[in-house]
Amino acid sequence: MKNKLLLGAILVGTAGIFAACSDDNDSNPTLIQPKEFVLNTPAYVNEIIDLEKTDVLKLTWSQPKFTADNAPINATYEVQVSPVNSFTISTTEAEADEEGNLVADYAVIDKTSTTCFTELATADLDKALVKVTKWTSDAVPAEQKVYVRINAFVLEGTNKLNAIVSNVIEINVAPYYIELKDAAPIMWYLVGNNFGDAAWSDKPGESSFPMFMQSGYTYDKVTGAGEITYLNYFTTDEWKIQPADFNWDYGFMGTGSANEAVYRDGGGDSGNIKCDPAGYYLVTINTGTNTCTIVNQEITPVVYEQICITGSFCDWSDTNMVPVNKSGENHVWCYTLTVADDAVEQIKFKIPASWDMNWGYGSEDGEISICGKGTAGGKNIGVAAGTWVIMFNDITGEFSIIAKK
């Protein structure tokens, strides 16, 4: 049973700190280079933290002085961790070294904060340690010292202005082995009056539908950030775009104008998204910058009454896919498929009762792919073990195979 939160007694008062950091709304302050700020020492530094049995560690710190009169300013904070108390080369820098000469001695936790506290997920901390140390499954130590500091900066686009690091605190942990792999692309889900059962609920493949990963696109290996898209016919019904955890406070909402969407970063809800006039639109989200565009498409594609999925899972018989649109023209189809452990199923997309029009992908039958642009008469697509929401676009031939939440 995991402890839900490991809190430590913080050695300095934090109420004033939190108030200062939450009031970051001053306009156009003049930046100066801060000289120092303090990462507070929590009481759990005197304990050995079992990372596998604890969920989060709470960290708090003072606010750096980014302006001459210490006016509130939007600062960003990231946690950096090292097993050797050295912060010379990050794992990101080492991974980018094509010659392989750089050896990482610290890692940056992906989750950032805009206030002077954070809840550091112990799974993220453990993963960071494994990335730096490159432990194998049989070589993880029973105990490990971890050195933690905060890097503060003002973010302007991708530039980290006036960066400054805090003091370092030392904590003791009991780590565990975790297999490292590239992060899955961040996924967002369409939900609304004309999608599926129109229930606006978190039911992938029924009420909510994932957008499309892009084949040939390089997603961030650490965060999974990148571009995802959705092309279909849109009625004038209202809709929204939700994150995988379906937290309504952090989805994409309308702006009050047609064909626009903006990220709701925990603030108020400005309403639903709406396309006007009805027609074909390409929706593109950059999951790294949390930006969205909705662009009208001047196209007149063939309209299919039904698209089927077929494959080894159904002895290659026609199985109807679910149209995403409840009414109006539709070109995006969905099917939920469960593949048994240690198995691989082969699938294709086709029109009913005929092989005259079918879509496949890959260099050989059964090659596993999670996204691609299917071609007429292409190879059978391999699907690995698991439960998947399979999306197919009959305009572009694109498919996307998303692990069901």
C-alpha positions in Angstrom: 0.0 0.0 0.0 1.6 3.3 -1.1 1.7 6.3 1.2 -0.2 9.0 -0.6 2.1 11.8 0.4 5.3 12.0 2.2 5.4 15.4 3.9 8.3 16.9 5.8 8.3 19.7 8.3 9.7 22.6 6.4 12.3 24.6 8.2 11.0 28.0 7.2 7.5 29.4 7.0 5.9 29.1 3.6 2.7 31.1 3.6 4.3 34.3 2.5 6.3 32.4 -0.2 3.2 30.8 -1.7 1.4 34.2 -1.8 4.3 35.9 -3.5 4.6 33.1 -6.1 0.8 32.9 -6.8 0.6 36.7 -7.5 2.8 36.6 -10.6 0.8 39.1 -12.6 2.9 42.2 -12.9 3.2 43.5 -16.4 6.6 44.0 -18.1 8.9 44.1 -15.1 12.6 44.7 -15.7 14.6 41.5 -15.2 17.7 41.3 -13.1 19.9 38.4 -12.4 19.0 36.8 -9.0 21.9 36.1 -6.7 20.4 33.3 -4.7 17.3 31.5 -3.5 16.8 28.7 -1.0 15.5 25.2 -1.4 14.0 24.4 2.0 15.2 21.3 3.9 12.3 18.9 4.6 12.2 16.6 7.7 12.4 13.5 5.5 16.1 14.1 4.9 16.6 12.1 8.1 14.7 9.1 6.6 15.3 6.5 3.9 12.6 6.9 1.4 11.3 3.8 -0.3 10.7 5.0 -3.8 8.5 2.1 -4.7 6.2 2.5 -1.7 5.9 6.2 -1.7 4.0 8.4 -4.2 5.4 11.9 -3.9 7.9 14.1 -2.1 7.0 17.6 -1.3 9.6 20.4 -2.0 9.3 24.1 -1.3 11.6 27.0 -1.9 11.9 30.8 -1.6 11.2 33.1 -4.6 14.3 34.4 -6.5 14.6 38.1 -6.8 14.1 38.6 -10.6 13.3 42.3 -10.4 15.0 45.2 -8.6 11.9 45.8 -6.4 11.1 42.1 -6.2 7.8 42.6 -8.1 5.9 39.4 -8.7 6.9 37.8 -12.0 6.1 34.6 -13.9 9.0 32.3 -13.1 9.4 28.6 -14.0 11.0 26.1 -11.7 12.5 22.7 -12.6 13.9 20.0 -10.3 17.3 18.6 -11.0 18.6 15.4 -9.4 22.1 13.8 -9.2 23.3 10.6 -7.6 26.9 12.0 -7.3 26.3 15.7 -6.3 27.6 16.9 -9.6 25.5 18.9 -12.1 27.8 19.2 -15.1 26.2 17.2 -17.9 22.5 16.4 -18.0 21.0 13.2 -19.5 19.5 15.3 -22.3 22.9 16.6 -23.2 24.5 13.2 -23.1 21.8 11.7 -25.2 22.3 14.4 -27.8 26.0 13.7 -28.1 26.2 11.7 -31.3 29.9 10.7 -30.6 29.0 9.3 -27.2 31.7 11.1 -25.3 29.5 12.9 -22.7 28.5 11.0 -19.6 25.5 12.4 -17.7 25.8 13.1 -13.9 22.3 14.6 -13.4 18.8 14.6 -14.8 16.1 17.2 -15.0 12.6 16.1 -13.9 10.1 16.8 -16.8 7.4 18.4 -14.6 7.9 22.1 -14.0 6.2 24.4 -11.5 5.2 28.1 -11.6 4.8 28.3 -7.9 7.4 27.8 -5.1 6.5 24.2 -4.4 6.1 20.9 -6.1 5.1 17.4 -5.4 7.9 15.3 -7.0 6.6 11.9 -8.1 8.9 9.2 -6.8 8.5 7.2 -10.0 10.0 10.2 -11.9 12.8 10.5 -9.3 13.6 6.8 -9.7 13.5 6.9 -13.5 15.9 9.9 -13.4 18.4 7.9 -11.2 18.2 4.9 -13.5 18.8 7.1 -16.5 21.9 8.7 -14.9 23.4 5.5 -13.3 22.3 3.1 -16.1 21.6 0.4 -13.4 20.7 -3.0 -14.7 17.9 -5.0 -13.0 20.4 -6.9 -10.8 22.5 -4.0 -9.9 20.2 -1.5 -8.1 21.6 -0.6 -4.7 19.6 -1.1 -1.5 20.2 2.6 -0.6 21.3 5.6 -2.6 22.1 9.2 -1.8 20.3 11.7 -4.0 21.2 15.3 -4.4 18.4 17.7 -5.4 18.3 21.3 -6.4 15.9 23.7 -8.1 16.7 25.6 -11.4 14.7 28.8 -11.7 14.3 30.9 -14.8 11.9 33.2 -16.7 10.6 31.3 -19.8 10.4 33.3 -23.0 9.5 30.9 -25.8 12.0 28.2 -25.4 14.7 30.5 -23.8 15.4 30.2 -20.1 16.2 33.8 -19.1 18.2 34.7 -16.0 18.5 31.2 -14.8 19.7 30.5 -11.2 20.1 27.3 -9.2 19.3 26.8 -5.6 21.3 25.2 -2.9 21.5 21.4 -2.9 19.8 19.2 -0.4 20.7 15.5 0.2 18.1 12.8 0.7 18.4 9.0 1.1 16.3 6.7 -0.9 15.8 3.0 -1.6 15.6 2.9 -5.4 14.2 0.1 -7.6 14.7 -1.0 -11.2 12.5 0.6 -13.9 12.8 -0.2 -17.5 13.5 2.8 -19.6 11.8 3.4 -22.9 10.8 6.4 -25.0 7.8 8.2 -23.7 4.6 7.5 -25.7 3.3 10.5 -27.7 1.1 12.7 -25.6 -2.5 12.2 -26.6 -5.6 14.4 -26.6 -9.2 13.3 -27.0 -12.1 14.9 -28.9 -15.4 15.0 -27.1 -18.6 16.8 -27.9 -22.2 16.9 -29.2 -21.4 15.2 -32.5 -18.7 12.6 -31.4 -19.7 9.0 -30.8 -22.6 8.8 -28.3 -22.3 12.6 -27.6 -22.1 11.9 -23.8 -19.0 14.2 -23.2 -17.5 11.5 -21.0 -14.2 9.7 -20.6 -15.0 6.6 -22.6 -12.4 6.2 -25.4 -13.9 4.8 -28.5 -17.4 5.6 -27.3 -17.7 9.2 -26.1 -14.1 10.4 -26.6 -11.8 9.8 -29.5 -8.0 10.2 -29.7 -6.4 12.4 -32.3 -3.8 11.0 -34.7 -0.1 10.5 -34.1 2.0 11.4 -37.2 4.1 8.8 -38.9 7.6 10.1 -39.6 7.3 12.7 -37.0 10.0 12.7 -34.2 8.3 13.0 -30.8 10.3 14.0 -27.7 11.8 10.8 -26.3 11.5 12.0 -22.8 8.2 13.8 -22.7 6.3 12.4 -25.7 5.6 16.0 -26.9 5.0 16.8 -30.5 2.2 17.3 -33.0 -1.0 15.3 -33.3 -3.8 16.0 -35.8 -7.4 15.3 -36.7 -9.0 15.8 -40.1 -12.7 15.2 -40.6 -16.0 16.9 -41.4 -17.2 19.1 -38.6 -20.8 20.2 -38.1 -21.6 23.4 -36.2 -22.1 21.4 -33.0 -19.9 22.3 -30.0 -17.0 20.3 -28.7 -13.8 20.4 -26.7 -10.4 18.6 -26.6 -9.4 16.8 -23.4 -6.1 15.5 -22.0 -5.7 11.8 -21.3 -6.6 12.3 -17.6 -9.7 14.1 -18.7 -9.1 17.0 -16.3 -11.5 19.6 -17.6 -9.4 22.5 -16.1 -6.6 21.7 -18.5 -8.2 21.0 -21.8 -8.7 23.0 -25.0 -11.7 25.3 -25.0 -13.3 27.8 -27.3 -12.4 31.5 -27.4 -15.8 32.9 -28.3 -14.9 33.0 -32.0 -15.5 30.2 -34.5 -12.6 27.9 -35.5 -10.4 28.8 -32.6 -9.2 26.9 -29.5 -7.1 27.9 -26.6 -5.5 25.9 -23.8 -7.2 26.2 -20.4 -4.3 26.3 -18.0 -6.4 25.8 -14.8 -8.3 29.0 -15.3 -11.9 29.7 -16.1 -13.9 28.1 -18.9 -14.4 30.4 -21.8 -16.8 27.9 -23.5 -16.9 25.2 -26.1 -15.2 25.1 -29.5 -17.3 25.5 -32.6 -16.6 25.3 -36.4 -18.5 27.6 -38.7 -19.4 27.0 -41.4 -19.7 23.3 -41.3 -17.1 21.6 -43.4 -13.7 19.9 -43.4 -11.2 21.1 -40.9 -7.7 20.0 -39.9 -7.1 20.3 -36.1 -3.4 20.4 -35.1 -2.2 20.4 -31.5 1.4 21.0 -30.5 1.6 19.1 -27.2 4.8 20.7 -26.2 3.6 24.3 -26.4 -0.1 23.5 -25.8 -1.2 25.4 -28.9 -4.0 24.4 -31.3 -5.0 25.5 -34.8 -8.2 24.7 -36.7 -7.9 25.2 -40.4 -10.6 24.9 -43.0 -9.8 22.4 -45.8 -11.1 22.9 -49.4 -11.5 19.2 -50.2 -14.3 16.9 -51.5 -13.3 13.4 -50.5 -15.2 10.2 -51.4 -17.7 9.5 -48.7 -17.9 5.8 -47.5 -21.0 4.6 -45.8 -19.0 2.1 -43.8 -15.3 1.2 -43.2 -14.4 -2.2 -41.8 -11.4 -3.5 -39.9 -10.4 -7.1 -40.6 -7.6 -9.4 -39.6 -6.4 -12.5 -37.9 -8.5 -11.6 -34.8 -11.7 -12.2 -36.8 -10.5 -14.8 -39.3 -10.3 -11.9 -41.8 -14.1 -11.3 -41.9 -15.5 -7.8 -42.2 -15.9 -6.1 -38.8 -17.6 -2.7 -38.8 -15.7 0.2 -37.3 -17.5 2.9 -35.4 -18.0 6.3 -37.2 -16.7 9.1 -35.0 -19.3 11.6 -36.2 -22.8 11.0 -34.9 -24.3 12.9 -37.9 -23.1 14.5 -41.1 -20.4 13.2 -43.3 -17.7 11.1 -41.6 -14.2 10.0 -42.5 -12.7 8.9 -39.2 -13.5 5.4 -37.8 -12.7 3.7 -34.5 -12.4 0.2 -33.2 -11.3 -1.2 -29.8 -9.2 -4.4 -30.1 -7.7 -6.5 -27.3 -4.7 -8.7 -28.2 -3.8 -11.5 -25.9 -0.5 -11.6 -24.0 2.5 -12.7 -26.1 0.4 -12.5 -29.2 0.5 -10.3 -32.3 -2.6 -9.8 -34.5 -2.6 -8.6 -38.1 -5.1 -6.1 -39.4 -6.1 -4.1 -42.4 -8.8 -1.5 -43.2 -11.3 -2.0 -46.1 -14.6 -1.3 -47.6 -17.4 -3.8 -46.8 -17.8 -7.0 -48.8 -14.9 -6.3 -51.2 -11.1 -6.1 -51.3 -11.2 -3.6 -54.2 -10.4 -0.8 -51.7 -8.2 -1.8 -48.7 -5.4 -0.1 -46.7 -2.3 -1.6 -45.2 1.1 -0.5 -44.1 4.7 -1.5 -43.5 7.5 -3.4 -45.2 6.2 -6.9 -44.4 3.1 -8.6 -43.1 2.8 -8.4 -39.3 5.3 -5.6 -38.7 4.1 -3.8 -35.6 3.3 -0.2 -36.0 1.4 2.3 -33.8 0.8 4.8 -36.6 1.3 5.3 -40.3 -0.2 6.3 -43.6 -1.9 3.3 -45.0 -1.7 2.6 -48.8 -4.0 0.8 -51.1 -3.3 -3.0 -50.9 -0.5 -2.5 -48.4 0.9 -5.1 -46.0 -0.9 -6.4 -42.9 -0.4 -4.2 -39.9 0.9 -5.9 -36.7 -0.8 -5.1 -33.4 1.0 -6.1 -30.2 -0.5 -7.4 -26.9 -2.8 -5.1 -25.1 -6.1 -3.2 -25.5 -6.0 -0.6 -28.2 -8.2 2.2 -29.6 -7.6 2.0 -33.3 -8.3 5.1 -35.4 -8.5 5.2 -39.2 -9.0 8.1 -41.6 -10.3 7.1 -45.0 -9.3 10.5 -46.5 -5.6 10.2 -45.8 -5.2 6.5 -45.0 -3.7 7.4 -41.7 -4.1 5.1 -38.7 -3.2 5.5 -35.1 -3.2 2.7 -32.5 -3.5 4.1 -29.0 -3.2 2.1 -25.8 -6.6 2.3 -24.1 -6.6 4.2 -20.8 
